[in-house]
């Protein structure tokens, strides 16, 4: 039985050792989710995840057993990312101007661009064109193997709203990929 299969009510989250073990077990998925919440900016995702872990370890965020631990943790990460983004905007406004940090991406040579890398790039660009909620719900469902209902809990929205964004996101993603000549 994995941590995700274990009923929430049977887990001991009071022990620092068991809490640390759970966080370590979920770290790869947590980092992937933080990257999604931070628009794939690695440094920001690392800061957000560190802050989220600090909240959990310090007891500022407490697991109450109403959902799976993973679902609850993803909610903490999402809220922390939003707080981080808000603080960043406020700091920038305090400097009296907003400065966008350029995103540096390396462009591979023509020989390196295989069919698979072209498809991957098209997918990343298509995902970036979706609304934030559509990206979030698709990430949670496809990459983190959550149900749409669990994704709704993480996102802090109703199941109906998550389902709507899930359906519209899939349709829009397929449309954007078809425009690039890629069949989903």
Residue pairs with C-beta under 8 A, 6 or more apart in sequence:
3 11
3 22
3 25
3 26
3 69
3 70
4 68
4 70
8 63
8 65
8 66
8 67
8 68
8 69
9 65
11 18
11 22
11 65
11 69
12 18
13 19
13 22
13 63
13 69
16 57
19 56
19 57
20 57
22 69
23 30
23 53
23 56
23 57
23 73
26 69
26 70
26 73
29 70
29 143
29 144
30 49
30 52
30 73
30 74
30 77
31 45
31 46
31 49
32 139
32 143
32 144
33 74
33 77
33 78
33 139
33 140
33 144
34 45
34 46
34 48
34 49
34 52
34 77
34 81
35 41
35 42
35 45
36 135
36 136
36 139
36 143
37 45
37 48
37 77
37 78
37 81
37 82
37 136
38 44
38 45
38 48
38 81
38 84
38 85
41 101
41 103
44 81
44 84
45 81
47 84
48 77
48 80
48 81
48 84
49 77
51 80
51 83
51 84
52 61
52 73
52 76
52 77
52 80
54 60
55 61
55 76
55 80
56 63
56 73
56 76
61 76
63 69
63 72
63 73
64 72
66 72
67 75
67 150
67 153
68 150
70 144
70 146
71 146
71 150
71 153
71 154
74 140
74 144
74 146
74 154
75 153
75 154
75 155
75 156
78 136
78 154
78 155
78 156
79 156
89 98
92 98
92 99
108 117
119 182
122 177
122 180
122 182
123 177
123 182
125 176
126 173
126 176
126 177
126 180
127 135
127 138
127 173
128 135
129 172
129 176
130 138
130 169
130 172
130 173
131 165
131 169
133 155
133 157
133 161
133 165
133 169
134 165
134 166
134 168
134 169
134 172
134 173
135 169
136 151
136 154
136 155
136 165
137 148
137 151
137 152
137 155
137 162
137 165
137 166
137 169
138 166
138 169
138 170
138 173
140 146
140 150
140 151
140 154
140 155
141 147
141 148
141 151
141 166
146 154
148 159
148 162
148 163
148 166
149 159
149 162
151 162
151 166
152 158
152 159
152 161
152 162
152 163
155 162
157 165
173 184
174 184
177 183
177 184
178 184
